[in-house]
Amino acid sequence: MGAITDEVVEAVRACVASIPPGRVMTYGDIADALGLSSPRIPAAIMREDSADLPWHRVILASGRPAPHLRTRQLAALRAEGVLAVDGRIPLREVRWHPSPLPEHPPHNGDVRTPPQRR
């Protein structure tokens, strides 16, 4: 993973801010939506810069919350009507697909072409 530009940070923040209450995205969903090369990029940004965002709406691809945030994240999601089943969020029911997608960051070494959705 190369340097993360300010444009990429702002695109990730805008994408997270666009997730409505009662919906979730995974780090991979955010990376795909923005054409980023890895879900680790939004994860790194969220670790450093998400206190003013609905961070609880971003979960792991397994549908599980981050282990160190499990209790807080599940409680925040529950307050929005998102219920976990055996500790997992039912992605088929509450996964958010932004449309139109937030503005893509400029292409650089950390960006790839997003997959075509069917």
KAUR-V513306 format. One record per pair of residues at least 4 apart in sequence whose ideal C-beta (glycine too) atoms are under 7 Angstrom apart, sorted by the first residue. I is the first residue (numbers start at 1). GAP is how many residues later the second one is. D is the distance in Angstrom with one decimal. If there is no record, write none. Layout:
# KAUR-V513306
I/GAP/D, I/GAP/D
This chain:
# KAUR-V513306
1/37/6.0, 1/39/5.9, 1/40/6.2, 1/109/6.3, 2/107/4.6, 2/108/5.1, 4/4/5.2, 4/5/6.2, 4/37/6.2, 4/40/6.7, 4/41/6.5, 5/100/6.7, 5/103/6.6, 6/4/6.3, 7/4/6.3, 7/98/4.3, 7/99/5.6, 8/4/6.4, 8/28/6.9, 8/33/6.7, 8/97/4.5, 8/102/6.8, 9/4/6.3, 9/36/5.4, 9/40/6.4, 10/4/6.2, 11/4/6.4, 11/23/5.1, 11/91/5.9, 11/92/6.4, 11/93/6.8, 11/94/4.4, 12/4/6.4, 12/18/6.2, 12/22/6.7, 12/30/4.8, 12/33/4.6, 13/4/6.1, 13/36/6.9, 13/40/6.3, 14/4/6.4, 14/88/4.4, 15/15/5.2, 15/18/5.9, 15/19/6.2, 15/83/6.6, 15/87/4.7, 16/14/7.0, 16/34/6.8, 16/37/4.8, 16/38/6.6, 16/42/6.0, 17/36/5.7, 18/80/5.3, 18/84/6.1, 19/4/5.5, 19/5/6.8, 19/6/5.5, 19/35/5.9, 19/38/4.3, 19/77/5.1, 20/76/6.7, 21/59/4.5, 22/58/4.8, 22/59/5.0, 22/60/5.9, 22/72/6.5, 23/34/6.5, 23/71/5.5, 23/73/3.7, 24/33/5.0, 24/34/6.9, 24/35/5.3, 24/58/6.7, 24/65/5.7, 24/70/5.4, 24/71/6.3, 24/72/6.4, 25/4/4.1, 25/5/5.6, 25/32/6.7, 25/33/5.8, 25/70/6.9, 25/71/5.2, 26/33/5.9, 26/34/6.5, 26/35/4.7, 27/4/6.4, 27/12/3.7, 27/15/4.9, 27/16/4.8, 27/31/6.4, 28/4/6.1, 28/11/4.1, 28/33/5.2, 29/4/6.1, 30/4/6.3, 30/12/4.2, 30/28/6.9, 31/5/4.1, 31/7/6.1, 31/8/4.6, 31/10/6.1, 31/11/5.8, 32/82/5.2, 32/83/6.3, 33/65/6.0, 33/68/5.2, 33/81/6.8, 34/68/6.9, 34/70/5.9, 34/71/6.3, 35/69/5.4, 35/76/5.0, 35/77/5.9, 35/78/6.2, 35/79/4.8, 36/5/4.6, 36/6/6.8, 36/74/6.0, 36/75/6.1, 37/4/7.0, 37/73/5.0, 37/74/6.4, 37/75/4.9, 39/4/6.1, 40/4/6.0, 41/4/6.6, 41/69/6.1, 42/4/5.9, 43/4/6.5, 44/4/6.8, 45/4/5.7, 46/4/4.4, 46/9/6.1, 46/12/6.1, 50/5/4.2, 56/17/4.7, 56/20/3.8, 56/21/5.8, 59/4/6.4, 59/5/6.7, 59/6/5.6, 59/30/5.6, 60/4/5.1, 60/6/6.7, 62/26/6.7, 63/25/3.8, 63/26/4.7, 63/28/5.1, 64/23/6.0, 64/24/5.4, 65/4/5.7, 65/5/4.9, 65/8/3.8, 65/9/5.8, 66/7/6.7, 69/4/4.5, 70/4/6.1, 71/4/6.2, 72/4/6.2, 73/4/6.3, 74/4/6.0, 74/10/5.4, 75/4/6.6, 77/5/3.9, 77/12/6.7, 78/4/6.6, 78/5/6.2, 82/7/6.1, 82/12/5.4, 84/4/5.9, 84/5/5.6, 85/5/5.9, 89/5/6.3, 90/4/6.2, 91/4/4.6, 98/4/6.4, 105/6/6.6, 107/4/4.8
